[in-house]
């Protein structure tokens, strides 16, 4: 009987402790999307992506020019010179084939370098707001399927970061020029 009473007291204590925990939620994607640093990083990444695309186009152009030159000049070249030029073309063709993967990898690395500090700043702000506001748990809405009711911390974190809300257009309202 004594064990049953102790277990009941412990269960009541755990229940009371968990009932006092404040739960909040936030969409880190939405938060990062409204941070000014994210817009700057996005613009820089678009420029970098355009640069990579231009490099790929330059490689293709170089391949086409060298291929055309090989076809035109091959009749005048010796067999050994043709073989050297053919190997150069094959090497360039392989480089062109691999460029898409290389460019994607380079872009991903650059994106990681630009996004990591922004994500870190957002997470630090979330932690600070949670601590200041007394939240025991903060869940990311993008990774939780079922959760108890909680408070949306996005407005508090945006305020902490100094991000002003942009007024939403009224439904059905025509944009002004």
C-alpha positions in Angstrom: 0.0 0.0 0.0 2.9 2.3 0.9 4.4 1.7 -2.6 1.1 2.7 -4.3 0.9 5.9 -2.4 4.5 6.8 -3.3 3.8 6.0 -6.9 0.6 8.2 -6.9 2.5 11.1 -5.3 5.3 10.8 -7.9 2.8 10.6 -10.7 1.0 13.7 -9.4 4.3 15.6 -9.1 5.3 14.7 -12.6 1.8 15.7 -13.9 2.0 19.1 -12.1 5.5 19.8 -13.3 4.5 19.0 -16.9 1.3 21.1 -16.6 3.4 24.2 -15.8 5.6 23.9 -18.9 4.7 26.5 -21.6 4.8 25.2 -25.1 5.3 27.4 -28.1 5.8 26.8 -31.8 7.4 28.7 -34.7 8.1 28.1 -38.3 11.8 28.7 -38.7 11.4 28.8 -42.4 8.9 31.6 -42.2 11.2 33.5 -39.7 14.3 33.1 -41.9 12.2 34.1 -45.0 11.5 37.5 -43.4 15.0 38.2 -42.2 16.7 40.9 -44.3 19.9 38.8 -44.3 18.0 36.1 -46.1 17.0 38.4 -48.9 20.6 39.5 -49.4 21.8 35.9 -49.3 19.2 34.9 -51.8 20.2 37.7 -54.2 23.9 36.8 -53.9 23.1 33.1 -54.5 21.1 34.0 -57.6 24.1 35.9 -58.9 26.4 33.0 -58.1 24.0 30.6 -59.9 24.0 32.8 -63.0 27.8 32.9 -62.9 27.9 29.1 -62.7 25.4 28.8 -65.6 27.5 31.2 -67.7 30.6 29.1 -67.0 28.7 26.0 -68.2 27.7 27.8 -71.4 31.3 28.9 -72.0 32.4 25.3 -71.6 29.8 24.2 -74.2 30.8 26.9 -76.6 34.4 25.9 -76.2 33.5 22.3 -77.0 31.5 23.2 -80.1 34.3 25.4 -81.4 37.0 22.8 -80.8 34.8 20.1 -82.3 34.2 22.1 -85.4 37.9 22.9 -85.8 38.7 19.2 -85.4 36.2 18.3 -88.2 37.6 21.0 -90.5 41.3 20.4 -89.8 41.3 16.6 -89.4 41.9 16.0 -93.1 45.1 18.0 -93.0 46.5 16.4 -89.7 48.6 13.4 -89.2 47.2 10.3 -87.5 49.1 11.1 -84.3 47.9 14.7 -84.2 44.3 13.5 -84.8 44.6 11.2 -81.9 45.9 14.0 -79.6 43.0 16.3 -80.7 40.5 13.5 -80.3 41.7 12.9 -76.7 41.5 16.6 -75.9 37.9 16.7 -77.3 36.9 13.6 -75.2 38.4 15.2 -72.1 36.6 18.4 -72.7 33.3 16.5 -73.4 33.7 14.7 -70.1 34.3 18.0 -68.3 31.1 19.4 -69.9 29.2 16.3 -68.8 30.5 16.6 -65.2 29.9 20.3 -65.1 26.3 20.1 -64.0 27.1 18.0 -61.0 30.1 20.2 -60.1 28.1 23.3 -60.4 25.3 21.9 -58.2 27.9 20.9 -55.6 29.5 24.3 -55.7 26.1 26.1 -55.4 25.1 23.9 -52.4 28.4 24.7 -50.6 28.0 28.4 -51.2 24.3 28.3 -50.1 25.4 26.5 -46.9 28.0 29.2 -46.2 25.4 31.9 -46.6 22.5 30.3 -44.9 24.2 28.8 -41.8 24.9 32.2 -40.1 21.3 33.3 -40.7 19.9 30.1 -39.3 22.2 30.3 -36.3 21.0 33.9 -35.7 17.3 32.8 -36.0 17.8 29.9 -33.5 19.6 32.1 -31.0 16.7 34.6 -31.2 14.2 31.8 -30.7 16.1 30.5 -27.7 16.3 34.0 -26.2 12.6 34.7 -26.7 11.7 31.3 -25.2 13.9 31.9 -22.1 12.6 35.5 -21.7 9.0 34.4 -22.1 9.2 31.3 -19.9 8.7 28.7 -22.6 10.0 25.2 -21.7 9.4 23.8 -25.2 9.5 25.4 -28.6 8.5 23.2 -31.6 9.1 23.8 -35.2 5.7 23.6 -36.9 7.3 22.0 -40.0 8.4 18.9 -38.1 5.6 18.3 -35.7 2.5 16.4 -36.8 0.6 16.3 -33.5 1.3 18.5 -30.5 -0.6 20.0 -27.6 -1.8 23.6 -28.0 0.9 26.2 -27.8 1.7 29.8 -28.6 3.1 31.1 -32.0 6.4 32.7 -31.2 7.0 34.1 -34.6 5.7 37.6 -33.8 7.8 37.7 -30.6 11.0 36.6 -32.4 10.4 39.0 -35.3 10.1 41.8 -32.7 13.3 40.6 -31.0 15.1 40.8 -34.3 13.6 44.2 -35.2 11.7 42.8 -38.2 8.5 44.8 -38.9 5.4 43.0 -40.1 4.3 44.0 -43.6 0.6 44.6 -43.7 -1.3 42.0 -45.7 -3.5 43.1 -48.6 -7.2 42.8 -47.9 -8.8 39.8 -49.7 -10.2 40.9 -53.0 -8.6 44.3 -52.9 -7.0 45.5 -56.1 -3.4 46.6 -55.9 -2.8 50.3 -56.1 -0.5 51.8 -58.7 
